[in-house]
Amino acid sequence: MVTIHESEPYIQPLNEIWYKPYVDEVSMLRLDVIHPVISGNKWYKLKWNIKHAIENGFTGVLTFGGGYSNHLIATAATAYAYGLKSIGIVRGSYTNSHVTSTLKTCAEYGMQLVFVTKGTYRSMQDKESLHDLQKEYSDYFIIPEGGANEWGREGAMEIARYIPESYTHICISVGTGTSFTGLRNTLLNHQYLYGYIPMKERNYLELSIRENILSANNRHWQLFNNWHFGGFGKRNDELIQFMNHFYEVNKIPLDIVYTGKMMAGIYEQLHEGYFSATARILCIHTGGLQGNVSAQHLLEY
Ligand SMILES: *Cc1c(COP(=O)(O)O)cnc(C)c1O
């Protein structure tokens, strides 16, 4: 299978000023650099889905997302790259004047957008409705929201290839938990995996993650949701200031929905003495920078 990488992921050490004297090392695995649109963990989750679709004779993929969805835009671009048609079921109605730049780009990649209300969006993803949808679009392979299926987890396992054994703590932002689960199933047992949830809900996530973690790997993992900053997609001045400061010190742009909140959490944990002084932390930059357009005027990068 062709690889989409424009640049190979790499590990970038953070400036010592940011974490000394609390821990030995904090570095970032830059998955955001692999492609301007198909960025971060989304590529890994999609690639096995796309492979499965092609091998099984589907001529398109159908998936779900919101108006700023990193998954939707990555699906549109990946499908385009592989010569597949794509349909995006979008939560909420975006008329011409309100269309987001994310959705505009999706359309440019040939994605057919179908706008539905929040209620319909939710009910369409019931088992029964998905069955009907599959009948209606029999040429399309249906990928769940966020690429959250076995192929998504399979792809996420590949991220572990870039994680050296020497790191004691691996930190990643959690949306559907697909990447988190794939990683826990692959990382070495002695490595702690910490997940940072950028939304208020957490119980259902904990359950679905627990369901999909292999029993042999079911330890050394933990989820935090103290740093949602008001909820999914919400932000405040404190978060913006934090992200600008982080960029100034480390020269790494964070995204406002996921990695900005995760790094704010880690920063607070460092100062609270949450990690031991010998900890070597690897934070995963899962991408999503395209979603920063809505806050671009506030960001200094
Ligand atoms: C989608 C996304 C996540 C969450 O990934 P899951 O596998 O759904 O948990 C984290 N960070 C960014 C930037 C994302 O776009």
py3Dmol code that shows the C-alpha trace and the ligand (Angstrom):
import py3Dmol

protein = """\
ATOM      1  CA  MET A   1       0.000   0.000   0.000  1.00  0.00           C
ATOM      2  CA  VAL A   2       1.187   3.492  -0.845  1.00  0.00           C
ATOM      3  CA  THR A   3       2.187   5.556   2.127  1.00  0.00           C
ATOM      4  CA  ILE A   4       0.787   9.001   2.593  1.00  0.00           C
ATOM      5  CA  HIS A   5       3.682  10.404   4.656  1.00  0.00           C
ATOM      6  CA  GLU A   6       5.078  13.647   3.330  1.00  0.00           C
ATOM      7  CA  SER A   7       7.520  13.643   6.233  1.00  0.00           C
ATOM      8  CA  GLU A   8       8.429  10.831   8.571  1.00  0.00           C
ATOM      9  CA  PRO A   9       7.276  11.316  12.154  1.00  0.00           C
ATOM     10  CA  TYR A  10      10.090  12.310  14.498  1.00  0.00           C
ATOM     11  CA  ILE A  11      10.699  12.870  18.195  1.00  0.00           C
ATOM     12  CA  GLN A  12      11.361  16.437  19.246  1.00  0.00           C
ATOM     13  CA  PRO A  13      12.687  17.149  22.747  1.00  0.00           C
ATOM     14  CA  LEU A  14      10.915  19.973  24.551  1.00  0.00           C
ATOM     15  CA  ASN A  15      12.874  22.874  25.960  1.00  0.00           C
ATOM     16  CA  GLU A  16      14.148  21.951  29.429  1.00  0.00           C
ATOM     17  CA  ILE A  17      12.749  25.200  30.785  1.00  0.00           C
ATOM     18  CA  TRP A  18       9.310  23.742  30.246  1.00  0.00           C
ATOM     19  CA  TYR A  19       9.730  20.681  32.489  1.00  0.00           C
ATOM     20  CA  LYS A  20      12.827  20.983  34.687  1.00  0.00           C
ATOM     21  CA  PRO A  21      13.328  20.073  37.533  1.00  0.00           C
ATOM     22  CA  TYR A  22      10.175  17.958  37.684  1.00  0.00           C
ATOM     23  CA  VAL A  23      11.116  15.097  35.355  1.00  0.00           C
ATOM     24  CA  ASP A  24      14.093  13.817  33.406  1.00  0.00           C
ATOM     25  CA  GLU A  25      12.696  14.377  29.915  1.00  0.00           C
ATOM     26  CA  VAL A  26       9.625  15.474  28.018  1.00  0.00           C
ATOM     27  CA  SER A  27       9.589  14.998  24.265  1.00  0.00           C
ATOM     28  CA  MET A  28       6.971  15.054  21.589  1.00  0.00           C
ATOM     29  CA  LEU A  29       6.336  12.504  18.866  1.00  0.00           C
ATOM     30  CA  ARG A  30       5.407  14.683  15.923  1.00  0.00           C
ATOM     31  CA  LEU A  31       2.705  12.803  14.040  1.00  0.00           C
ATOM     32  CA  ASP A  32       1.332  16.162  12.951  1.00  0.00           C
ATOM     33  CA  VAL A  33       4.048  16.509  10.317  1.00  0.00           C
ATOM     34  CA  ILE A  34       3.136  13.513   8.179  1.00  0.00           C
ATOM     35  CA  HIS A  35       0.695  15.358   5.914  1.00  0.00           C
ATOM     36  CA  PRO A  36      -0.939  18.802   5.931  1.00  0.00           C
ATOM     37  CA  VAL A  37      -4.466  17.388   5.739  1.00  0.00           C
ATOM     38  CA  ILE A  38      -4.269  13.682   6.615  1.00  0.00           C
ATOM     39  CA  SER A  39      -2.485  14.466   9.819  1.00  0.00           C
ATOM     40  CA  GLY A  40      -1.606  12.801  13.062  1.00  0.00           C
ATOM     41  CA  ASN A  41      -3.276   9.655  14.242  1.00  0.00           C
ATOM     42  CA  LYS A  42      -6.034   9.896  11.633  1.00  0.00           C
ATOM     43  CA  TRP A  43      -3.851   8.481   8.888  1.00  0.00           C
ATOM     44  CA  TYR A  44      -2.976   5.393  10.915  1.00  0.00           C
ATOM     45  CA  LYS A  45      -6.610   4.738  11.778  1.00  0.00           C
ATOM     46  CA  LEU A  46      -7.736   5.230   8.180  1.00  0.00           C
ATOM     47  CA  LYS A  47      -5.140   3.284   6.306  1.00  0.00           C
ATOM     48  CA  TRP A  48      -6.390  -0.178   7.280  1.00  0.00           C
ATOM     49  CA  ASN A  49      -9.976   0.922   6.742  1.00  0.00           C
ATOM     50  CA  ILE A  50      -9.147   2.070   3.228  1.00  0.00           C
ATOM     51  CA  LYS A  51      -7.191  -1.097   2.536  1.00  0.00           C
ATOM     52  CA  HIS A  52     -10.140  -3.177   3.702  1.00  0.00           C
ATOM     53  CA  ALA A  53     -12.528  -1.165   1.500  1.00  0.00           C
ATOM     54  CA  ILE A  54     -10.368  -1.610  -1.606  1.00  0.00           C
ATOM     55  CA  GLU A  55      -9.715  -5.303  -1.034  1.00  0.00           C
ATOM     56  CA  ASN A  56     -13.410  -5.954  -0.623  1.00  0.00           C
ATOM     57  CA  GLY A  57     -14.388  -4.240  -3.842  1.00  0.00           C
ATOM     58  CA  PHE A  58     -16.013  -1.117  -2.405  1.00  0.00           C
ATOM     59  CA  THR A  59     -15.757   1.909  -4.674  1.00  0.00           C
ATOM     60  CA  GLY A  60     -16.237   4.460  -1.921  1.00  0.00           C
ATOM     61  CA  VAL A  61     -16.233   5.117   1.802  1.00  0.00           C
ATOM     62  CA  LEU A  62     -18.913   6.735   3.931  1.00  0.00           C
ATOM     63  CA  THR A  63     -18.241   8.246   7.314  1.00  0.00           C
ATOM     64  CA  PHE A  64     -19.459  10.716   9.946  1.00  0.00           C
ATOM     65  CA  GLY A  65     -18.187  13.935  11.507  1.00  0.00           C
ATOM     66  CA  GLY A  66     -18.831  17.480  12.682  1.00  0.00           C
ATOM     67  CA  GLY A  67     -18.103  20.700  10.828  1.00  0.00           C
ATOM     68  CA  TYR A  68     -14.509  20.853  12.068  1.00  0.00           C
ATOM     69  CA  SER A  69     -13.806  17.134  12.079  1.00  0.00           C
ATOM     70  CA  ASN A  70     -10.199  16.079  11.541  1.00  0.00           C
ATOM     71  CA  HIS A  71     -11.488  12.617  10.718  1.00  0.00           C
ATOM     72  CA  LEU A  72     -13.836  13.836   7.988  1.00  0.00           C
ATOM     73  CA  ILE A  73     -11.205  15.910   6.216  1.00  0.00           C
ATOM     74  CA  ALA A  74      -8.617  13.124   6.511  1.00  0.00           C
ATOM     75  CA  THR A  75     -11.102  10.621   5.082  1.00  0.00           C
ATOM     76  CA  ALA A  76     -11.924  12.917   2.157  1.00  0.00           C
ATOM     77  CA  ALA A  77      -8.233  13.388   1.311  1.00  0.00           C
ATOM     78  CA  THR A  78      -7.299   9.722   1.778  1.00  0.00           C
ATOM     79  CA  ALA A  79     -10.214   8.499  -0.336  1.00  0.00           C
ATOM     80  CA  TYR A  80      -9.241  10.982  -3.035  1.00  0.00           C
ATOM     81  CA  ALA A  81      -5.635   9.777  -2.944  1.00  0.00           C
ATOM     82  CA  TYR A  82      -6.762   6.172  -3.417  1.00  0.00           C
ATOM     83  CA  GLY A  83      -9.350   6.862  -6.103  1.00  0.00           C
ATOM     84  CA  LEU A  84     -12.329   6.079  -3.894  1.00  0.00           C
ATOM     85  CA  LYS A  85     -15.550   8.079  -3.747  1.00  0.00           C
ATOM     86  CA  SER A  86     -16.495   9.501  -0.366  1.00  0.00           C
ATOM     87  CA  ILE A  87     -19.622  10.571   1.469  1.00  0.00           C
ATOM     88  CA  GLY A  88     -19.527  12.545   4.699  1.00  0.00           C
ATOM     89  CA  ILE A  89     -22.568  12.608   6.973  1.00  0.00           C
ATOM     90  CA  VAL A  90     -22.222  15.956   8.746  1.00  0.00           C
ATOM     91  CA  ARG A  91     -23.759  16.786  12.126  1.00  0.00           C
ATOM     92  CA  GLY A  92     -25.600  20.079  11.870  1.00  0.00           C
ATOM     93  CA  SER A  93     -26.653  22.219   8.976  1.00  0.00           C
ATOM     94  CA  TYR A  94     -24.072  24.426   7.321  1.00  0.00           C
ATOM     95  CA  THR A  95     -25.546  26.668   4.667  1.00  0.00           C
ATOM     96  CA  ASN A  96     -23.278  28.232   2.049  1.00  0.00           C
ATOM     97  CA  SER A  97     -22.441  31.266   4.143  1.00  0.00           C
ATOM     98  CA  HIS A  98     -21.687  29.193   7.239  1.00  0.00           C
ATOM     99  CA  VAL A  99     -19.732  26.376   5.686  1.00  0.00           C
ATOM    100  CA  THR A 100     -16.485  25.754   7.585  1.00  0.00           C
ATOM    101  CA  SER A 101     -13.109  25.650   5.897  1.00  0.00           C
ATOM    102  CA  THR A 102     -12.886  21.993   6.950  1.00  0.00           C
ATOM    103  CA  LEU A 103     -16.054  21.176   5.018  1.00  0.00           C
ATOM    104  CA  LYS A 104     -14.963  23.285   2.070  1.00  0.00           C
ATOM    105  CA  THR A 105     -11.777  21.259   1.822  1.00  0.00           C
ATOM    106  CA  CYS A 106     -13.739  18.012   2.142  1.00  0.00           C
ATOM    107  CA  ALA A 107     -15.874  19.077  -0.823  1.00  0.00           C
ATOM    108  CA  GLU A 108     -12.768  20.020  -2.800  1.00  0.00           C
ATOM    109  CA  TYR A 109     -11.560  16.459  -2.341  1.00  0.00           C
ATOM    110  CA  GLY A 110     -14.804  15.294  -3.908  1.00  0.00           C
ATOM    111  CA  MET A 111     -16.562  14.313  -0.705  1.00  0.00           C
ATOM    112  CA  GLN A 112     -20.330  14.407  -1.023  1.00  0.00           C
ATOM    113  CA  LEU A 113     -21.649  16.098   2.121  1.00  0.00           C
ATOM    114  CA  VAL A 114     -24.982  15.162   3.644  1.00  0.00           C
ATOM    115  CA  PHE A 115     -26.173  17.455   6.426  1.00  0.00           C
ATOM    116  CA  VAL A 116     -28.332  15.995   9.167  1.00  0.00           C
ATOM    117  CA  THR A 117     -29.634  17.239  12.517  1.00  0.00           C
ATOM    118  CA  LYS A 118     -27.864  16.255  15.729  1.00  0.00           C
ATOM    119  CA  GLY A 119     -30.621  13.800  16.576  1.00  0.00           C
ATOM    120  CA  THR A 120     -30.553  12.129  13.184  1.00  0.00           C
ATOM    121  CA  TYR A 121     -26.768  12.037  13.279  1.00  0.00           C
ATOM    122  CA  ARG A 122     -26.864  10.052  16.479  1.00  0.00           C
ATOM    123  CA  SER A 123     -29.655   7.680  15.462  1.00  0.00           C
ATOM    124  CA  MET A 124     -28.058   7.012  12.068  1.00  0.00           C
ATOM    125  CA  GLN A 125     -25.198   5.332  13.857  1.00  0.00           C
ATOM    126  CA  ASP A 126     -27.406   2.760  15.578  1.00  0.00           C
ATOM    127  CA  LYS A 127     -26.737  -0.774  14.497  1.00  0.00           C
ATOM    128  CA  GLU A 128     -30.059  -1.048  12.707  1.00  0.00           C
ATOM    129  CA  SER A 129     -29.754   2.270  10.870  1.00  0.00           C
ATOM    130  CA  LEU A 130     -26.222   1.419   9.799  1.00  0.00           C
ATOM    131  CA  HIS A 131     -27.553  -1.777   8.330  1.00  0.00           C
ATOM    132  CA  ASP A 132     -30.115   0.188   6.290  1.00  0.00           C
ATOM    133  CA  LEU A 133     -27.487   2.742   5.296  1.00  0.00           C
ATOM    134  CA  GLN A 134     -25.230  -0.046   4.051  1.00  0.00           C
ATOM    135  CA  LYS A 135     -28.097  -1.364   1.910  1.00  0.00           C
ATOM    136  CA  GLU A 136     -28.712   2.078   0.457  1.00  0.00           C
ATOM    137  CA  TYR A 137     -25.035   2.705  -0.246  1.00  0.00           C
ATOM    138  CA  SER A 138     -23.933  -0.809  -1.043  1.00  0.00           C
ATOM    139  CA  ASP A 139     -20.797   0.371  -2.897  1.00  0.00           C
ATOM    140  CA  TYR A 140     -19.571   2.296   0.118  1.00  0.00           C
ATOM    141  CA  PHE A 141     -17.652   0.901   3.029  1.00  0.00           C
ATOM    142  CA  ILE A 142     -18.960   2.561   6.198  1.00  0.00           C
ATOM    143  CA  ILE A 143     -16.272   3.819   8.568  1.00  0.00           C
ATOM    144  CA  PRO A 144     -17.571   4.802  12.015  1.00  0.00           C
ATOM    145  CA  GLU A 145     -17.065   8.305  13.395  1.00  0.00           C
ATOM    146  CA  GLY A 146     -13.414   8.858  14.254  1.00  0.00           C
ATOM    147  CA  GLY A 147     -12.349   5.643  12.501  1.00  0.00           C
ATOM    148  CA  ALA A 148     -13.319   3.786  15.658  1.00  0.00           C
ATOM    149  CA  ASN A 149     -13.356   0.147  14.598  1.00  0.00           C
ATOM    150  CA  GLU A 150     -11.006  -2.851  14.589  1.00  0.00           C
ATOM    151  CA  TRP A 151      -9.135  -1.550  11.535  1.00  0.00           C
ATOM    152  CA  GLY A 152      -8.707   1.783  13.239  1.00  0.00           C
ATOM    153  CA  ARG A 153      -7.224   0.123  16.299  1.00  0.00           C
ATOM    154  CA  GLU A 154      -5.059  -2.065  14.100  1.00  0.00           C
ATOM    155  CA  GLY A 155      -3.662   1.008  12.360  1.00  0.00           C
ATOM    156  CA  ALA A 156      -3.106   2.832  15.633  1.00  0.00           C
ATOM    157  CA  MET A 157      -0.911  -0.040  16.782  1.00  0.00           C
ATOM    158  CA  GLU A 158       1.604   1.110  14.188  1.00  0.00           C
ATOM    159  CA  ILE A 159       2.189   4.319  16.095  1.00  0.00           C
ATOM    160  CA  ALA A 160       3.988   2.259  18.727  1.00  0.00           C
ATOM    161  CA  ARG A 161       6.767   1.637  16.186  1.00  0.00           C
ATOM    162  CA  TYR A 162       7.925   5.204  16.743  1.00  0.00           C
ATOM    163  CA  ILE A 163       8.052   4.908  20.524  1.00  0.00           C
ATOM    164  CA  PRO A 164      11.407   3.839  21.989  1.00  0.00           C
ATOM    165  CA  GLU A 165      11.476   1.537  25.011  1.00  0.00           C
ATOM    166  CA  SER A 166      13.258   4.111  27.124  1.00  0.00           C
ATOM    167  CA  TYR A 167      10.134   6.244  27.653  1.00  0.00           C
ATOM    168  CA  THR A 168       8.362   5.509  30.919  1.00  0.00           C
ATOM    169  CA  HIS A 169       5.163   7.467  30.221  1.00  0.00           C
ATOM    170  CA  ILE A 170       3.347   7.904  26.920  1.00  0.00           C
ATOM    171  CA  CYS A 171       0.670  10.593  26.759  1.00  0.00           C
ATOM    172  CA  ILE A 172      -2.026  10.900  24.117  1.00  0.00           C
ATOM    173  CA  SER A 173      -5.238  12.840  23.678  1.00  0.00           C
ATOM    174  CA  VAL A 174      -8.407  10.740  23.580  1.00  0.00           C
ATOM    175  CA  GLY A 175     -11.453  11.228  21.347  1.00  0.00           C
ATOM    176  CA  THR A 176     -12.996   7.849  20.606  1.00  0.00           C
ATOM    177  CA  GLY A 177     -10.168   6.073  22.419  1.00  0.00           C
ATOM    178  CA  THR A 178      -9.249   4.103  19.286  1.00  0.00           C
ATOM    179  CA  SER A 179      -5.643   5.291  19.204  1.00  0.00           C
ATOM    180  CA  PHE A 180      -5.299   4.886  22.955  1.00  0.00           C
ATOM    181  CA  THR A 181      -6.535   1.297  22.787  1.00  0.00           C
ATOM    182  CA  GLY A 182      -4.338   0.387  19.820  1.00  0.00           C
ATOM    183  CA  LEU A 183      -1.349   1.779  21.668  1.00  0.00           C
ATOM    184  CA  ARG A 184      -2.077   0.036  24.967  1.00  0.00           C
ATOM    185  CA  ASN A 185      -2.324  -3.234  23.081  1.00  0.00           C
ATOM    186  CA  THR A 186       1.102  -2.670  21.582  1.00  0.00           C
ATOM    187  CA  LEU A 187       3.261  -0.748  24.037  1.00  0.00           C
ATOM    188  CA  LEU A 188       5.540  -2.606  26.389  1.00  0.00           C
ATOM    189  CA  ASN A 189       3.976  -3.503  29.682  1.00  0.00           C
ATOM    190  CA  HIS A 190       6.280  -1.341  31.755  1.00  0.00           C
ATOM    191  CA  GLN A 191       5.283   1.796  29.848  1.00  0.00           C
ATOM    192  CA  TYR A 192       2.444   3.816  31.341  1.00  0.00           C
ATOM    193  CA  LEU A 193      -0.166   5.121  28.927  1.00  0.00           C
ATOM    194  CA  TYR A 194      -1.999   8.281  29.959  1.00  0.00           C
ATOM    195  CA  GLY A 195      -5.026   9.526  28.039  1.00  0.00           C
ATOM    196  CA  TYR A 196      -6.294  13.109  28.188  1.00  0.00           C
ATOM    197  CA  ILE A 197      -9.975  13.568  27.389  1.00  0.00           C
ATOM    198  CA  PRO A 198     -10.907  16.975  25.920  1.00  0.00           C
ATOM    199  CA  MET A 199     -14.607  16.659  26.783  1.00  0.00           C
ATOM    200  CA  LYS A 200     -16.746  16.322  29.864  1.00  0.00           C
ATOM    201  CA  GLU A 201     -18.022  12.791  29.356  1.00  0.00           C
ATOM    202  CA  ARG A 202     -15.704  10.022  30.344  1.00  0.00           C
ATOM    203  CA  ASN A 203     -17.521   6.930  31.601  1.00  0.00           C
ATOM    204  CA  TYR A 204     -18.576   5.504  28.269  1.00  0.00           C
ATOM    205  CA  LEU A 205     -15.041   6.017  26.979  1.00  0.00           C
ATOM    206  CA  GLU A 206     -13.503   4.186  29.882  1.00  0.00           C
ATOM    207  CA  LEU A 207     -15.896   1.296  29.245  1.00  0.00           C
ATOM    208  CA  SER A 208     -15.305   1.026  25.513  1.00  0.00           C
ATOM    209  CA  ILE A 209     -11.555   1.241  26.014  1.00  0.00           C
ATOM    210  CA  ARG A 210     -11.665  -1.471  28.667  1.00  0.00           C
ATOM    211  CA  GLU A 211     -13.678  -3.691  26.318  1.00  0.00           C
ATOM    212  CA  ASN A 212     -11.060  -3.492  23.594  1.00  0.00           C
ATOM    213  CA  ILE A 213      -7.861  -3.753  25.568  1.00  0.00           C
ATOM    214  CA  LEU A 214      -6.376  -7.232  25.437  1.00  0.00           C
ATOM    215  CA  SER A 215      -6.384  -8.782  28.890  1.00  0.00           C
ATOM    216  CA  ALA A 216      -2.609  -9.283  28.842  1.00  0.00           C
ATOM    217  CA  ASN A 217      -2.161  -5.546  28.329  1.00  0.00           C
ATOM    218  CA  ASN A 218      -4.800  -4.358  30.736  1.00  0.00           C
ATOM    219  CA  ARG A 219      -2.619  -2.379  33.102  1.00  0.00           C
ATOM    220  CA  HIS A 220      -0.620   0.797  33.418  1.00  0.00           C
ATOM    221  CA  TRP A 221      -3.226   2.957  31.779  1.00  0.00           C
ATOM    222  CA  GLN A 222      -5.237   5.873  33.047  1.00  0.00           C
ATOM    223  CA  LEU A 223      -7.602   8.529  31.712  1.00  0.00           C
ATOM    224  CA  PHE A 224      -7.857  12.155  32.834  1.00  0.00           C
ATOM    225  CA  ASN A 225     -10.603  14.612  32.034  1.00  0.00           C
ATOM    226  CA  ASN A 226      -9.818  17.578  34.273  1.00  0.00           C
ATOM    227  CA  TRP A 227      -8.652  19.567  31.288  1.00  0.00           C
ATOM    228  CA  HIS A 228     -11.664  19.810  28.994  1.00  0.00           C
ATOM    229  CA  PHE A 229     -11.842  23.629  29.315  1.00  0.00           C
ATOM    230  CA  GLY A 230     -15.632  23.676  29.241  1.00  0.00           C
ATOM    231  CA  GLY A 231     -16.228  20.754  26.892  1.00  0.00           C
ATOM    232  CA  PHE A 232     -15.392  19.389  23.467  1.00  0.00           C
ATOM    233  CA  GLY A 233     -14.384  22.167  21.076  1.00  0.00           C
ATOM    234  CA  LYS A 234     -14.698  24.781  23.859  1.00  0.00           C
ATOM    235  CA  ARG A 235     -11.852  27.103  24.738  1.00  0.00           C
ATOM    236  CA  ASN A 236     -10.991  29.999  27.007  1.00  0.00           C
ATOM    237  CA  ASP A 237      -8.265  32.649  27.344  1.00  0.00           C
ATOM    238  CA  GLU A 238      -6.233  30.491  29.662  1.00  0.00           C
ATOM    239  CA  LEU A 239      -5.987  27.762  27.019  1.00  0.00           C
ATOM    240  CA  ILE A 240      -5.042  30.241  24.294  1.00  0.00           C
ATOM    241  CA  GLN A 241      -2.379  31.785  26.514  1.00  0.00           C
ATOM    242  CA  PHE A 242      -1.034  28.377  27.374  1.00  0.00           C
ATOM    243  CA  MET A 243      -0.775  27.390  23.690  1.00  0.00           C
ATOM    244  CA  ASN A 244       0.959  30.623  22.750  1.00  0.00           C
ATOM    245  CA  HIS A 245       3.415  30.206  25.605  1.00  0.00           C
ATOM    246  CA  PHE A 246       4.034  26.578  24.639  1.00  0.00           C
ATOM    247  CA  TYR A 247       4.825  27.663  21.101  1.00  0.00           C
ATOM    248  CA  GLU A 248       7.138  30.412  22.275  1.00  0.00           C
ATOM    249  CA  VAL A 249       9.143  27.993  24.440  1.00  0.00           C
ATOM    250  CA  ASN A 250       9.083  24.851  22.301  1.00  0.00           C
ATOM    251  CA  LYS A 251       8.329  26.063  18.782  1.00  0.00           C
ATOM    252  CA  ILE A 252       5.644  23.410  18.405  1.00  0.00           C
ATOM    253  CA  PRO A 253       2.137  24.435  17.302  1.00  0.00           C
ATOM    254  CA  LEU A 254      -0.593  22.673  19.288  1.00  0.00           C
ATOM    255  CA  ASP A 255      -4.197  22.273  18.175  1.00  0.00           C
ATOM    256  CA  ILE A 256      -6.995  23.807  20.169  1.00  0.00           C
ATOM    257  CA  VAL A 257      -9.292  20.790  20.413  1.00  0.00           C
ATOM    258  CA  TYR A 258      -6.971  18.019  21.518  1.00  0.00           C
ATOM    259  CA  THR A 259      -3.225  18.495  22.005  1.00  0.00           C
ATOM    260  CA  GLY A 260      -3.470  21.999  23.507  1.00  0.00           C
ATOM    261  CA  LYS A 261      -5.635  20.645  26.311  1.00  0.00           C
ATOM    262  CA  MET A 262      -3.459  17.581  26.823  1.00  0.00           C
ATOM    263  CA  MET A 263      -0.273  19.615  27.172  1.00  0.00           C
ATOM    264  CA  ALA A 264      -2.013  22.013  29.573  1.00  0.00           C
ATOM    265  CA  GLY A 265      -2.902  18.971  31.687  1.00  0.00           C
ATOM    266  CA  ILE A 266       0.620  17.585  31.606  1.00  0.00           C
ATOM    267  CA  TYR A 267       2.034  20.986  32.547  1.00  0.00           C
ATOM    268  CA  GLU A 268      -0.206  21.122  35.589  1.00  0.00           C
ATOM    269  CA  GLN A 269       0.622  17.544  36.551  1.00  0.00           C
ATOM    270  CA  LEU A 270       4.341  18.326  36.340  1.00  0.00           C
ATOM    271  CA  HIS A 271       3.916  21.223  38.739  1.00  0.00           C
ATOM    272  CA  GLU A 272       1.811  19.125  41.095  1.00  0.00           C
ATOM    273  CA  GLY A 273       4.616  16.566  41.308  1.00  0.00           C
ATOM    274  CA  TYR A 274       2.468  13.935  39.652  1.00  0.00           C
ATOM    275  CA  PHE A 275       5.431  12.322  37.876  1.00  0.00           C
ATOM    276  CA  SER A 276       8.565  10.980  39.522  1.00  0.00           C
ATOM    277  CA  ALA A 277      11.793  12.880  38.854  1.00  0.00           C
ATOM    278  CA  THR A 278      13.138   9.992  36.769  1.00  0.00           C
ATOM    279  CA  ALA A 279      10.139   9.925  34.429  1.00  0.00           C
ATOM    280  CA  ARG A 280      10.812  10.168  30.722  1.00  0.00           C
ATOM    281  CA  ILE A 281       7.631  11.352  29.068  1.00  0.00           C
ATOM    282  CA  LEU A 282       6.706  11.091  25.411  1.00  0.00           C
ATOM    283  CA  CYS A 283       3.683  13.153  24.371  1.00  0.00           C
ATOM    284  CA  ILE A 284       2.097  12.254  21.073  1.00  0.00           C
ATOM    285  CA  HIS A 285       1.199  15.138  18.790  1.00  0.00           C
ATOM    286  CA  THR A 286      -1.870  13.692  17.086  1.00  0.00           C
ATOM    287  CA  GLY A 287      -2.193  16.566  14.605  1.00  0.00           C
ATOM    288  CA  GLY A 288      -5.454  18.410  14.043  1.00  0.00           C
ATOM    289  CA  LEU A 289      -3.852  21.754  13.265  1.00  0.00           C
ATOM    290  CA  GLN A 290      -6.338  22.385  10.442  1.00  0.00           C
ATOM    291  CA  GLY A 291      -8.950  22.888  13.160  1.00  0.00           C
ATOM    292  CA  ASN A 292      -7.124  25.961  14.489  1.00  0.00           C
ATOM    293  CA  VAL A 293      -8.605  28.265  11.832  1.00  0.00           C
ATOM    294  CA  SER A 294     -11.415  29.306  14.152  1.00  0.00           C
ATOM    295  CA  ALA A 295      -8.862  30.596  16.684  1.00  0.00           C
ATOM    296  CA  GLN A 296      -6.209  31.745  14.243  1.00  0.00           C
ATOM    297  CA  HIS A 297      -6.606  35.417  15.166  1.00  0.00           C
ATOM    298  CA  LEU A 298      -5.771  34.576  18.796  1.00  0.00           C
ATOM    299  CA  LEU A 299      -2.801  32.342  18.143  1.00  0.00           C
ATOM    300  CA  GLU A 300       0.705  33.667  17.663  1.00  0.00           C
ATOM    301  CA  TYR A 301       1.641  30.973  15.162  1.00  0.00           C
TER     302      TYR A 301
END
"""
ligand_1 = """\
15
LIG
C -9.111 12.426 16.415
C -8.057 13.025 17.227
C -7.711 12.507 18.487
C -8.445 11.364 19.140
O -8.167 10.123 18.569
P -9.022 8.831 18.959
O -8.323 7.714 18.319
O -10.394 9.032 18.411
O -9.075 8.738 20.448
C -6.679 13.105 19.175
N -6.029 14.170 18.662
C -6.341 14.700 17.458
C -5.590 15.882 16.991
C -7.363 14.144 16.710
O -7.678 14.697 15.531
"""
view = py3Dmol.view(width=600, height=400)
view.addModel(protein, "pdb")
view.setStyle({"model": 0}, {"cartoon": {"style": "trace"}})
view.addModel(ligand_1, "xyz")
view.setStyle({"model": 1}, {"stick": {}})
view.zoomTo()
view.show()
